[in-house]
């Protein structure tokens, strides 16, 4: 005998947090905000000292290389402009 297929039944809907219509005072909203922020910060995966040091070095080296490249383009542009001025004069 063939088994009968049961019709699809959706899972029970999650109960939503009931929102109150009353507006919280400034102090209550501030406390709630700090409490939620503190809760979220506990979930953050903070990097270790070695990773922070490595990332800092990579950033500094990248900035140094970019500065050297920009300086080189600037010097080249100055030379071209001086050459054009000397030719025109």
Beta strands, then each sheet from edge to edge (+ up, - down):
end
